[in-house]
Amino acid sequence: MNDFKERIAAQLIAVRDRSLAYTEAEDDLLIRQHSPLMSPLVWDLAHVGNYEELWVLREAGGITPLRPEIDDIYDAFKTPRKDRPSLPFLGPAEARRYIEGVRGRVLDVLDRVDLEGPSPLHRDGFVFGLVIQHEHQHDETMLATLQLSGQPGLVREGELPPGRAGGPGEVYVPAGRFLMGTDTLPWAYDNERPATWVDLPGYWIDRLPVGNAAYAAFIEDGGYDDQRFWTPEGWQWRQRKGVTAPLFWTREGGSWYRDRFGRTEPVPMDEPVQHVSWYEADAYARWAGKRLPTEPEWEKACGWDQEAGRARRYPWGESDPGPSLANLGHRAARPAPLGAYPGGASPYGAEQMVGDVWEWTSSWFQAYPGFRSFPYKEYSEVFFGEEYRVLRGGSWAADPAAVRTTFRNWDYPIRRQIFTGFRCARSELV
Ligand SMILES: [Fe+2]
């Protein structure tokens, strides 16, 4: 194998180690459904193997199906998450055997295919990038499931750099054109393409994500009880669900506590808030006299290098996200304190745009002009419209392989189990 293939193989091994670590648990915990929002963990585990079989072995490698009879069980479009416990899915031992069998053949395909050939699936290792990112995304989903399960002791902790107080609350992004999306990043998804020039007026964006202290001030100021801050849909949701704080928060003796991977702890006031819905983020922004950034505003503030006239892969540049630059790849099981990554600032001085928490934007998930679905419509195209809001930047649970300035995630505006927070913006003249 050449160097590039060796690097792909190493990434395949790393992501599999991660999936296996999250499923090193009693069978019962893996088979059970912890929330109707989530699949049983063992479903996710075999699903990543089945996806790898479909795309690398069958489509890219031309290999006959190993277990065609299980395809329907692991097709995310055939059965919604809430109904997956009733599927005849493989048990933990069989699931591990199945994905290992697939993986052996995947490495054979990697060894023999021409990554410079004409096939768009092979070129630059796209299909391998597809399955590596897909598995990392499922690993993040598994972490959300483990958080909902409330089981202690299953999720690794770690060290993060200290926070840093002070500094401006907002940074200014001057008016002008920038190139949104990409034509050049080889493993970018179809929804990030093609690159498009977008002209924006000047605007201000928060230097940091909204922290727990600021969010607690919104609660204490009656933000959840004042309809003026909420959209009609948001207010309806807040009333129906009786929501009064972020998911996993409780109030006791005048202080806020949170449940995090099976332990209860005081809410650290210097961390970015997480587990808030789009409706809550939007209401907070209105309370603060601001608004959520649009998707183009978010992307420009994150990665546009005005001087060089080009977009950066990460806010700080092209180098990989080391531990002093961003909180990605599950270094610890939480967001880092505010101000922890001065070295990871964007060209405009915005910090922590990548890692820590996904950030809600005000934009619906829509196609860029000239979009073409690849390699299949169900990756992005079927989600376009006015149902899902775009999330940017990746969380502490996202892997660097599936995070970049142009990366787009999307979810329903009511979702809170994901590792999501936000930052605010405002137009220049307001
Ligand atoms: Fe999937």
Residues whose N, C-alpha, C, O or C-beta is under 5 A from the ligand:
A	BS01	LIG	none
